[in-house]
């Protein structure tokens, strides 16, 4: 059964796609059936720039455990970066 769960976030950064680097504008995060990963359900993240069309997309499909570990790693890296930046 499809969950139809989708969350969107405005982002600022760069992604590397088939045609090289492009500016990212949005992340679409869903919890649903993956297209490629051998999982029943996955956290699917599409980093996109809607203004540039369908080729301006970087897709990731993660297990729920991998997504939680990624959230933990991002949070830790940000906290460490904040601490180091304050010291400089």
Chimera marker file (.cmm) of the C-alpha trace (Angstrom):
<marker_set name="trace">
<marker id="1" x="0.000" y="0.000" z="0.000" r="1" g="1" b="0" radius="0.5"/>
<marker id="2" x="1.322" y="3.439" z="-0.923" r="1" g="1" b="0" radius="0.5"/>
<marker id="3" x="1.621" y="5.808" z="1.995" r="1" g="1" b="0" radius="0.5"/>
<marker id="4" x="1.471" y="9.054" z="-0.010" r="1" g="1" b="0" radius="0.5"/>
<marker id="5" x="3.655" y="10.644" z="2.714" r="1" g="1" b="0" radius="0.5"/>
<marker id="6" x="5.643" y="13.550" z="1.238" r="1" g="1" b="0" radius="0.5"/>
<marker id="7" x="7.354" y="16.446" z="2.984" r="1" g="1" b="0" radius="0.5"/>
<marker id="8" x="9.054" y="19.296" z="1.127" r="1" g="1" b="0" radius="0.5"/>
<marker id="9" x="11.866" y="21.553" z="2.294" r="1" g="1" b="0" radius="0.5"/>
<marker id="10" x="13.475" y="24.554" z="0.670" r="1" g="1" b="0" radius="0.5"/>
<marker id="11" x="17.219" y="23.964" z="0.436" r="1" g="1" b="0" radius="0.5"/>
<marker id="12" x="20.243" y="25.899" z="-0.690" r="1" g="1" b="0" radius="0.5"/>
<marker id="13" x="23.200" y="24.008" z="-2.085" r="1" g="1" b="0" radius="0.5"/>
<marker id="14" x="24.497" y="22.080" z="-5.075" r="1" g="1" b="0" radius="0.5"/>
<marker id="15" x="23.914" y="18.607" z="-6.444" r="1" g="1" b="0" radius="0.5"/>
<marker id="16" x="25.742" y="16.623" z="-9.093" r="1" g="1" b="0" radius="0.5"/>
<marker id="17" x="23.532" y="14.978" z="-11.670" r="1" g="1" b="0" radius="0.5"/>
<marker id="18" x="23.983" y="13.354" z="-15.046" r="1" g="1" b="0" radius="0.5"/>
<marker id="19" x="24.967" y="16.639" z="-16.700" r="1" g="1" b="0" radius="0.5"/>
<marker id="20" x="27.201" y="17.938" z="-13.873" r="1" g="1" b="0" radius="0.5"/>
<marker id="21" x="26.626" y="20.280" z="-10.959" r="1" g="1" b="0" radius="0.5"/>
<marker id="22" x="23.444" y="22.296" z="-10.526" r="1" g="1" b="0" radius="0.5"/>
<marker id="23" x="21.891" y="24.528" z="-7.867" r="1" g="1" b="0" radius="0.5"/>
<marker id="24" x="19.503" y="22.793" z="-5.473" r="1" g="1" b="0" radius="0.5"/>
<marker id="25" x="16.285" y="24.534" z="-4.479" r="1" g="1" b="0" radius="0.5"/>
<marker id="26" x="14.148" y="21.847" z="-2.823" r="1" g="1" b="0" radius="0.5"/>
<marker id="27" x="14.241" y="18.458" z="-1.124" r="1" g="1" b="0" radius="0.5"/>
<marker id="28" x="11.248" y="16.156" z="-1.445" r="1" g="1" b="0" radius="0.5"/>
<marker id="29" x="11.214" y="13.531" z="1.294" r="1" g="1" b="0" radius="0.5"/>
<marker id="30" x="8.775" y="10.649" z="1.121" r="1" g="1" b="0" radius="0.5"/>
<marker id="31" x="8.173" y="7.399" z="2.949" r="1" g="1" b="0" radius="0.5"/>
<marker id="32" x="6.882" y="4.991" z="0.365" r="1" g="1" b="0" radius="0.5"/>
<marker id="33" x="7.843" y="2.190" z="-1.984" r="1" g="1" b="0" radius="0.5"/>
<marker id="34" x="11.317" y="2.727" z="-3.466" r="1" g="1" b="0" radius="0.5"/>
<marker id="35" x="11.941" y="2.487" z="-7.204" r="1" g="1" b="0" radius="0.5"/>
<marker id="36" x="15.264" y="0.654" z="-6.963" r="1" g="1" b="0" radius="0.5"/>
<marker id="37" x="16.289" y="-0.249" z="-3.388" r="1" g="1" b="0" radius="0.5"/>
<marker id="38" x="15.297" y="-3.815" z="-2.397" r="1" g="1" b="0" radius="0.5"/>
<marker id="39" x="13.027" y="-2.608" z="0.415" r="1" g="1" b="0" radius="0.5"/>
<marker id="40" x="9.284" y="-2.790" z="1.030" r="1" g="1" b="0" radius="0.5"/>
<marker id="41" x="9.263" y="0.881" z="2.089" r="1" g="1" b="0" radius="0.5"/>
<marker id="42" x="12.032" y="3.464" z="2.136" r="1" g="1" b="0" radius="0.5"/>
<marker id="43" x="12.776" y="7.056" z="2.939" r="1" g="1" b="0" radius="0.5"/>
<marker id="44" x="13.128" y="8.544" z="-0.531" r="1" g="1" b="0" radius="0.5"/>
<marker id="45" x="14.880" y="11.884" z="-0.866" r="1" g="1" b="0" radius="0.5"/>
<marker id="46" x="14.888" y="13.830" z="-4.118" r="1" g="1" b="0" radius="0.5"/>
<marker id="47" x="17.104" y="16.902" z="-4.172" r="1" g="1" b="0" radius="0.5"/>
<marker id="48" x="15.801" y="19.021" z="-7.055" r="1" g="1" b="0" radius="0.5"/>
<marker id="49" x="15.754" y="22.327" z="-8.856" r="1" g="1" b="0" radius="0.5"/>
<marker id="50" x="12.245" y="22.473" z="-10.377" r="1" g="1" b="0" radius="0.5"/>
<marker id="51" x="13.251" y="25.430" z="-12.565" r="1" g="1" b="0" radius="0.5"/>
<marker id="52" x="15.770" y="23.245" z="-14.444" r="1" g="1" b="0" radius="0.5"/>
<marker id="53" x="13.455" y="20.341" z="-15.233" r="1" g="1" b="0" radius="0.5"/>
<marker id="54" x="13.598" y="16.600" z="-14.589" r="1" g="1" b="0" radius="0.5"/>
<marker id="55" x="17.345" y="16.212" z="-15.166" r="1" g="1" b="0" radius="0.5"/>
<marker id="56" x="18.123" y="18.511" z="-12.203" r="1" g="1" b="0" radius="0.5"/>
<marker id="57" x="17.526" y="15.763" z="-9.639" r="1" g="1" b="0" radius="0.5"/>
<marker id="58" x="19.590" y="13.664" z="-7.253" r="1" g="1" b="0" radius="0.5"/>
<marker id="59" x="17.643" y="10.753" z="-5.769" r="1" g="1" b="0" radius="0.5"/>
<marker id="60" x="18.395" y="8.653" z="-2.673" r="1" g="1" b="0" radius="0.5"/>
<marker id="61" x="16.474" y="5.678" z="-1.270" r="1" g="1" b="0" radius="0.5"/>
<marker id="62" x="17.300" y="4.644" z="2.307" r="1" g="1" b="0" radius="0.5"/>
<marker id="63" x="16.039" y="2.094" z="4.775" r="1" g="1" b="0" radius="0.5"/>
<marker id="64" x="14.340" y="3.618" z="7.808" r="1" g="1" b="0" radius="0.5"/>
<marker id="65" x="17.329" y="2.668" z="9.982" r="1" g="1" b="0" radius="0.5"/>
<marker id="66" x="19.777" y="4.214" z="7.506" r="1" g="1" b="0" radius="0.5"/>
<marker id="67" x="17.691" y="7.411" z="7.388" r="1" g="1" b="0" radius="0.5"/>
<marker id="68" x="17.710" y="7.650" z="11.185" r="1" g="1" b="0" radius="0.5"/>
<marker id="69" x="21.484" y="7.117" z="11.214" r="1" g="1" b="0" radius="0.5"/>
<marker id="70" x="21.876" y="9.828" z="8.561" r="1" g="1" b="0" radius="0.5"/>
<marker id="71" x="19.792" y="12.248" z="10.657" r="1" g="1" b="0" radius="0.5"/>
<marker id="72" x="22.018" y="11.459" z="13.660" r="1" g="1" b="0" radius="0.5"/>
<marker id="73" x="25.206" y="11.978" z="11.626" r="1" g="1" b="0" radius="0.5"/>
<marker id="74" x="23.979" y="15.278" z="10.164" r="1" g="1" b="0" radius="0.5"/>
<marker id="75" x="22.956" y="16.549" z="13.603" r="1" g="1" b="0" radius="0.5"/>
<marker id="76" x="26.310" y="15.569" z="15.113" r="1" g="1" b="0" radius="0.5"/>
<marker id="77" x="28.274" y="17.158" z="12.261" r="1" g="1" b="0" radius="0.5"/>
<marker id="78" x="26.284" y="20.391" z="12.585" r="1" g="1" b="0" radius="0.5"/>
<marker id="79" x="26.785" y="20.508" z="16.356" r="1" g="1" b="0" radius="0.5"/>
<marker id="80" x="30.532" y="19.894" z="15.998" r="1" g="1" b="0" radius="0.5"/>
<marker id="81" x="30.764" y="22.482" z="13.233" r="1" g="1" b="0" radius="0.5"/>
<marker id="82" x="28.896" y="25.043" z="15.338" r="1" g="1" b="0" radius="0.5"/>
<marker id="83" x="31.252" y="24.433" z="18.268" r="1" g="1" b="0" radius="0.5"/>
<marker id="84" x="34.355" y="24.718" z="16.117" r="1" g="1" b="0" radius="0.5"/>
<marker id="85" x="33.084" y="27.790" z="14.300" r="1" g="1" b="0" radius="0.5"/>
<marker id="86" x="32.380" y="29.601" z="17.592" r="1" g="1" b="0" radius="0.5"/>
<marker id="87" x="35.969" y="28.938" z="18.740" r="1" g="1" b="0" radius="0.5"/>
<marker id="88" x="37.501" y="30.436" z="15.592" r="1" g="1" b="0" radius="0.5"/>
<link id1="1" id2="2" r="1" g="1" b="0" radius="0.2"/>
<link id1="2" id2="3" r="1" g="1" b="0" radius="0.2"/>
<link id1="3" id2="4" r="1" g="1" b="0" radius="0.2"/>
<link id1="4" id2="5" r="1" g="1" b="0" radius="0.2"/>
<link id1="5" id2="6" r="1" g="1" b="0" radius="0.2"/>
<link id1="6" id2="7" r="1" g="1" b="0" radius="0.2"/>
<link id1="7" id2="8" r="1" g="1" b="0" radius="0.2"/>
<link id1="8" id2="9" r="1" g="1" b="0" radius="0.2"/>
<link id1="9" id2="10" r="1" g="1" b="0" radius="0.2"/>
<link id1="10" id2="11" r="1" g="1" b="0" radius="0.2"/>
<link id1="11" id2="12" r="1" g="1" b="0" radius="0.2"/>
<link id1="12" id2="13" r="1" g="1" b="0" radius="0.2"/>
<link id1="13" id2="14" r="1" g="1" b="0" radius="0.2"/>
<link id1="14" id2="15" r="1" g="1" b="0" radius="0.2"/>
<link id1="15" id2="16" r="1" g="1" b="0" radius="0.2"/>
<link id1="16" id2="17" r="1" g="1" b="0" radius="0.2"/>
<link id1="17" id2="18" r="1" g="1" b="0" radius="0.2"/>
<link id1="18" id2="19" r="1" g="1" b="0" radius="0.2"/>
<link id1="19" id2="20" r="1" g="1" b="0" radius="0.2"/>
<link id1="20" id2="21" r="1" g="1" b="0" radius="0.2"/>
<link id1="21" id2="22" r="1" g="1" b="0" radius="0.2"/>
<link id1="22" id2="23" r="1" g="1" b="0" radius="0.2"/>
<link id1="23" id2="24" r="1" g="1" b="0" radius="0.2"/>
<link id1="24" id2="25" r="1" g="1" b="0" radius="0.2"/>
<link id1="25" id2="26" r="1" g="1" b="0" radius="0.2"/>
<link id1="26" id2="27" r="1" g="1" b="0" radius="0.2"/>
<link id1="27" id2="28" r="1" g="1" b="0" radius="0.2"/>
<link id1="28" id2="29" r="1" g="1" b="0" radius="0.2"/>
<link id1="29" id2="30" r="1" g="1" b="0" radius="0.2"/>
<link id1="30" id2="31" r="1" g="1" b="0" radius="0.2"/>
<link id1="31" id2="32" r="1" g="1" b="0" radius="0.2"/>
<link id1="32" id2="33" r="1" g="1" b="0" radius="0.2"/>
<link id1="33" id2="34" r="1" g="1" b="0" radius="0.2"/>
<link id1="34" id2="35" r="1" g="1" b="0" radius="0.2"/>
<link id1="35" id2="36" r="1" g="1" b="0" radius="0.2"/>
<link id1="36" id2="37" r="1" g="1" b="0" radius="0.2"/>
<link id1="37" id2="38" r="1" g="1" b="0" radius="0.2"/>
<link id1="38" id2="39" r="1" g="1" b="0" radius="0.2"/>
<link id1="39" id2="40" r="1" g="1" b="0" radius="0.2"/>
<link id1="40" id2="41" r="1" g="1" b="0" radius="0.2"/>
<link id1="41" id2="42" r="1" g="1" b="0" radius="0.2"/>
<link id1="42" id2="43" r="1" g="1" b="0" radius="0.2"/>
<link id1="43" id2="44" r="1" g="1" b="0" radius="0.2"/>
<link id1="44" id2="45" r="1" g="1" b="0" radius="0.2"/>
<link id1="45" id2="46" r="1" g="1" b="0" radius="0.2"/>
<link id1="46" id2="47" r="1" g="1" b="0" radius="0.2"/>
<link id1="47" id2="48" r="1" g="1" b="0" radius="0.2"/>
<link id1="48" id2="49" r="1" g="1" b="0" radius="0.2"/>
<link id1="49" id2="50" r="1" g="1" b="0" radius="0.2"/>
<link id1="50" id2="51" r="1" g="1" b="0" radius="0.2"/>
<link id1="51" id2="52" r="1" g="1" b="0" radius="0.2"/>
<link id1="52" id2="53" r="1" g="1" b="0" radius="0.2"/>
<link id1="53" id2="54" r="1" g="1" b="0" radius="0.2"/>
<link id1="54" id2="55" r="1" g="1" b="0" radius="0.2"/>
<link id1="55" id2="56" r="1" g="1" b="0" radius="0.2"/>
<link id1="56" id2="57" r="1" g="1" b="0" radius="0.2"/>
<link id1="57" id2="58" r="1" g="1" b="0" radius="0.2"/>
<link id1="58" id2="59" r="1" g="1" b="0" radius="0.2"/>
<link id1="59" id2="60" r="1" g="1" b="0" radius="0.2"/>
<link id1="60" id2="61" r="1" g="1" b="0" radius="0.2"/>
<link id1="61" id2="62" r="1" g="1" b="0" radius="0.2"/>
<link id1="62" id2="63" r="1" g="1" b="0" radius="0.2"/>
<link id1="63" id2="64" r="1" g="1" b="0" radius="0.2"/>
<link id1="64" id2="65" r="1" g="1" b="0" radius="0.2"/>
<link id1="65" id2="66" r="1" g="1" b="0" radius="0.2"/>
<link id1="66" id2="67" r="1" g="1" b="0" radius="0.2"/>
<link id1="67" id2="68" r="1" g="1" b="0" radius="0.2"/>
<link id1="68" id2="69" r="1" g="1" b="0" radius="0.2"/>
<link id1="69" id2="70" r="1" g="1" b="0" radius="0.2"/>
<link id1="70" id2="71" r="1" g="1" b="0" radius="0.2"/>
<link id1="71" id2="72" r="1" g="1" b="0" radius="0.2"/>
<link id1="72" id2="73" r="1" g="1" b="0" radius="0.2"/>
<link id1="73" id2="74" r="1" g="1" b="0" radius="0.2"/>
<link id1="74" id2="75" r="1" g="1" b="0" radius="0.2"/>
<link id1="75" id2="76" r="1" g="1" b="0" radius="0.2"/>
<link id1="76" id2="77" r="1" g="1" b="0" radius="0.2"/>
<link id1="77" id2="78" r="1" g="1" b="0" radius="0.2"/>
<link id1="78" id2="79" r="1" g="1" b="0" radius="0.2"/>
<link id1="79" id2="80" r="1" g="1" b="0" radius="0.2"/>
<link id1="80" id2="81" r="1" g="1" b="0" radius="0.2"/>
<link id1="81" id2="82" r="1" g="1" b="0" radius="0.2"/>
<link id1="82" id2="83" r="1" g="1" b="0" radius="0.2"/>
<link id1="83" id2="84" r="1" g="1" b="0" radius="0.2"/>
<link id1="84" id2="85" r="1" g="1" b="0" radius="0.2"/>
<link id1="85" id2="86" r="1" g="1" b="0" radius="0.2"/>
<link id1="86" id2="87" r="1" g="1" b="0" radius="0.2"/>
<link id1="87" id2="88" r="1" g="1" b="0" radius="0.2"/>
</marker_set>
